[in-house]
C-alpha cells in the first residue's frame, strides 16, 4: 500500500494579480510531485481555506494534464533511491533471476 500526503510550500500573496501562489507537493509512494499553482482569493482569507483551494486546484490541473510545470523526483531514503531497488527487483522477477544477490 502506498502512502499519500500533500503539503503547501512557499505560500505567497501576489498583490499585482490578487492571487495566492504556492507550490503544492504530492508525496505519492516513492515519488514527490511538485505543482506550482495560484488562486484568486482575498488577502484576508485564512490559511486553511487558501491551502484547501490550492490543493484542489493542483489536483484538478494534474487530472486534466494541465500541470505543465510539474516536477517529479524519487524519494530518497538512507542515501539510496528507493525506486532503483524496486526497478531491479521487477527486472529480476521478469527475467527469472530471483535468486541473484542485489548489491548494497
Phi, psi and omega in degrees: 000130182268150179272157181214120178222154179229141175219154178252123181242157174052047180288125180224155172251123179264104183294330181294322181258353183057043181231149167274139179234142181201171173250113179267124184251124176256120175261107185238104180059246183259010181234154173239127179241131182245128182235116174285136185211157176222159179213130179282098180227153177297149182298335182278000181294137182285161187301317182301315180293318179298312182295323178298315180294316181297317179295316179299318179294320179296318177298317180295318178298317179295316182297326180270358181075021182264000180276075186291331183261019182293137175248151183230138176209146177288150177285137180259133181222125177053038175080001179239155174271120185299319186296336178293316177298321177296319179295319179296315180299317180294319178297315179297321178297317181296320183270359180073032182250039185297334183276351182286136179288146175258133178292149179069000000 
